[in-house]
Amino acid sequence: MSGVTLILIIFPNVAKVSSVSPQLVNGHIYDPVKELVSIVDNIESLFKNLNQEALNLMEVNDGGRMERLSPNWAEMTRECLLDIFSRLSQEERWMGPMLVCKTWMNTCHEPSLNTIFDLETRFQSFPESINWWTPEFEDKVDAFLRSVVDLSEGGLTEIRVRHCTDRSLSYAAERCPKLEVLWIKSCPNVTDESMTKIATNCPNLRELDVSYSYCISHESLSTLGRHCPNLEILKRNLFPRQGPNVHTIVAPVDYILAFPRYGNVEAHIIARHMPRLKHLELQNCTMAVKGLTSICKGCSDLEYMDLSGCLALTNSDITRLTWSLKSLMQIKKPDFNRPVDILRLPRNDN
């Protein structure tokens, strides 16, 4: 099957798509045709490999001659389709096989193919946009997440998303008890309400990323630590408030200024309720010596720590306090030698 044939089958309206010119999106050139061709190339490669395997198996002896029978893709069994589609990413399935025919679309809806919902790679492939912080965009992400939850029939094990809300996350928590990985970066409308449901209903959680989600408080960290004993990875990074990149952050200024200020409290909670942590990221947090002391005592299995931007700590503090972590292989410290631009903060008299 040629690349052109495959494009015409999967994208019957490709002539219309090809007429769309590359566009400048937030300073970057986005070419929709180039993106489609890349996805199709991946699909075609899989089909070529499977085609060769099928031909090798279908050789027959006809009067001493070896003849090959050409396989009919339309008659492929569901098991074969599942095997092929399982090698594609979720995005490749959505933009490829699901558009071919009803049979392929139904196969893509198989729960076993929808155990992972990963939009993080998609977010990383586009320039940051302030439009991501709007209610309209959150509604779209929520609808997407709820749809995959339904397709998984409760089998969802990994969620990597940004800009969802309590609505979709609560929906997932109530229906996906097997959840093990949860990344909800930059989710201003995810609160303790949905995180409590995650903690209660998803005890197998082992990896959590709540970076830049400022409405998740230290209370949620405590609840998650008590109900999810298998937590090994925690990422609680904050936006930088000073440094050379502070003015490149794409987020509402009032949201950036509403950063969590209880660094030591969160550190004590982490130390007390998450003793099995091996990977901990606390970029730009307000934790001081007391907090780091607690973590080093309570999380003795740590192998990786990211304390970059934690300006309440000095390099000597970090070296002195982390020497007891025998398993520690890598640590990122604050860089006090970089030029500093300060994001002016409102005075806090409390």
N, C-alpha and C positions, 0 to 999 in steps of 0.2 A: 504494500500500500504506500503510495508516494506521499510526500509531505503536502503537495497541493491537494491530492484527493482527500487526505485526512482533514485538512483545513476546511474544505467544502462540506464534508460530512458533519464535522463538529460545529462549524460556524457557517451555516447556510447563508447568512447575511454578511459574509466577510467582505463582499464588494462594497457594502455601505460603510463597514468599519474602515476599509482601506482608504476611503476618501477623506477620513478624518486626519487632519494635519497634526504634527507634533505641537504640543501646547506648552507654554511656559507656566509652570505651577510653582508659586512661591520661590522663584529664582532658579528652578530646576526644569529641564526639558523632560516632559512626559510624552512618550510615543506609544499610543495604545496598540498599534499594529506590531511594533517590536515586542511588546509584552505578550501578545497573543501567540506570536510565532515561537517565542521562547517556551511557552507552556506546551504548544503543539509538538515541538521538537522532543520534549521529555516524554510525551505520550507515545510519539512515533517510535522512539528508541525502545520503549518497553514492548510495543507490538512487534517490532522486528525481532527482538530476542525471543519472544514467545513463539513467533512464526517459525523461526529456525528450529526451536525445540520440537514444535509440532510436526514439522516436515521430517525431522530425523526419526520420529516415532511412527510416522505413517508410511515409511518405505515398504513396498510389497514386492515380492519376487514374481515376475511375470515372464515365464519362458526364459529364465536365466538372466533377464534384464531387471534392473532396479528402477521402478517408476515411482515418482512422488505425487501424492495427491494434495492438491491445494486445499487447505482448511477453509471452511465457511464460517466466518466470524459471526454471522447472524445466528448460527446454531450452537454457539458456545454455551456450555453449561453454566449454571449460576456459580458453581464452585470455581470454575476457571475465571469468570469475571471478577469474583471476589478476590482471587489471588492477584489478578492484574491491578485492580483498583486499589488494593491495599498497599501497592508500591508507589502510588501517587500521593502527593500531599493533599490536604483537604481542599486547598484553593484550586489545585489542578483538577480535582474531581468536579468541583462546582463549575469550572469554566470549560471543561472538556466533556467527559463521558455523560454527564447529566443532560447535555444538550443534544445527544445523538438520537436517542429513541426512548420510549417509555420503559422498556425493559431495563435499559442501562440506568435510567434515572431511578427506577425502583431498587435496583441493586445498590446504587450509591446511598440509598436510604437505609441500608442494612445497619442495625445497631452496632455490629462489630466494627464498622468503618467510621463510627461517630463517637468513639470513646475519648477523642482529644479535640478540644476546641482551641485553636491557636491563631489569634489575630496579631500577635506581637510582631512576627516577621513582616506582616503586611504594614503595620504602623511604622516599623523601622525603614521600610522601603520608600516612604514618602517624607517630604519635609514637614516638620511640625507646623500645625495650623491653629490659630486662635479659634477657628470654627469648631474644632474638636471639643471645645469647652462649652458648647451651647446645648440647651435642652433638646433641640431637634436632633442633633447628632447622637446624644445619649439615647434617645428613643430608638434610633436605628440600631445601635449596638445592643440595646436591651432586647429588641425583637429578634435579632440574630441569635443571641445567646439562648433565649427561650426556645427557639426553633431547634437548635442543636440538642438542647436538653431533652426535648420531645423525641427527636430521632434516636437518641442514645437509649431510650427506654430505661433510664436510671443507671446506665453503665458508664456515664461520663467519669473519667478519672483525672483529666487534666484540663484546666481552664487558664488560658493566657490572653488577657484582654485589657483594654484601657477604656475609660470613660463609660463604664456601665454604672448602674445605680442599684439601690437596695431592692428595687422591684425584681429585676432579673436575677440578682444574686440570691435573694431569698427563695425564688422559684427553683433555682438550681440546688440550693441547700436542702430543700424539702424533698427533692426527687433523686438526688445523686449521692447516696451514702458512701459510695466507693471512691469519692474524690480524694486524690493524693497530692495534687499540685494545683496551687491557686496563685495566679499573678493578676493583681488588680491595680496596676500602676495608674496614677493620675486619674483617680476616680473621686471627684469632689463630693459626689452624692452617695457614696457608700459610707454607712455609719455603723455604730455599734449594734444597731438593730439586726442587720443582716449578718454581721460577723458573729453575733451570739448564736444565730441559727447554724452557721457554718461549724462553729465549735461543737455545738450539741449534736448535730446530725452527721458530721463527717470526721469521726475519730481517727481515721487512717491518714489524715493530712500529714505530709512529711516535708513539704516545701511551700513557703508563703512569701509573697512579695507584695507589700503594701506601701511601696515607695510613692511619695508625693500624693498620698491619699490622706488628707489632713483631718477628715472628720472621723477617722478611726482612732480612738483614744487608747490610752494605756490600759483602760478597763478591758478592752477587747484583747489586748495582748495577754492579760492575766487569764481571761476566760479561755482563750485558745491554748495557752500553755497547760492549763489544768485538764482540759478535755482531749487534747491531741498529744499524747505522750511520745509519738514517733517523730515529732518535728526535728529536723536536722538542718534545715536551711531557712534563714529568716533575713529578709531584706527590708529595712525600714529607713530608706534614704530620703533626705529632704533636699529641696532646691537650695543651691548655694545663695547666700545672702551677701557675700563679698568674694572678690576674686576677679580675674580677667574675663570670665565668661558670664558674669552675673547679668549683663544687659542683653544676652542672647537668649534668655529663657523665654519660651513662648507659653505664657499663662497669664491670667488676670493678675494684676499687681496686688490687689487686695487679698487675693488668695495666697500669693507668695508670702505676704506679710502675716498671714494667719497660721504660721508654722507652729507645730507642737513645741512647747517650751519646757517640757518636763523630762529632759534627757536623763537625769539621774534616777527619777522615779521609774521610767521605762527600763533602765538598765537593771535596777533592783528586781523588777518583775521578770525580766529575761533570765537573770541569774537564778531566781527562785523556782520558776515554773518551766524553764526550757533547758534542763541540764544536759540533754543529748545533742545540743547544737554542734555542728561541725563547720558550718559556713554562716558568718554573720556580717551583714553590711549595715553600717550606721553613718553614712556620709552626711556631713554637715549638721549632725545632731548637736544638742547643747550639753551633752554629757561631760562631766568633769571627772576629777580623780576618784571621787567616791564611787561613781557609777562604774567606771572601768575596773576598780578594785573588786566590786561585787561580781562583775561578769567573769573576771579571771579566776575567782574562787568557785563560782557556781557552774561554769561551763568549761570544765577541764578538758573536754574532748575537742575543743576548737582546733580546726586545721587552717582556716582562712578567716581573716578579719579585714574589713575595709573601714578605716577611721579617717579617711581623707576629708578635709574640711571641718574636722572637729577641733575648732580653735581654742576651746577651753582646756585642751590637753597640750602638753609639750612633748617633744620627741623623747626627752629624758624620762618623763612620766610613763610614756608608753613602753619604752624599753625596760624600765624598772618593774613595771607591773605585769608584763607579759612573759617574763623570763620563766615563770613557773608552768607555762602551757607547753608541755613536752611534745604535744602532737602538732603544734603550730608550724605550718610550712610557709605561709605567706601572710604578710601584713602590709597594708597600705596606710601610711601615716600622712598627717597634714603637711602641706608644703608651705613653709613660712617664708620662702625665698621668692615667691612669685609676686609680681606687681599686684596691688590690691585696689579694686574699685569697690566702694561700699554702697550697698543698697540701703538708703536711709530708712530706718525703722522708727515707728512711733514710740514714744517714751513709755516704758512700763514701770510704774511706780510700785507694783505689788511684788 
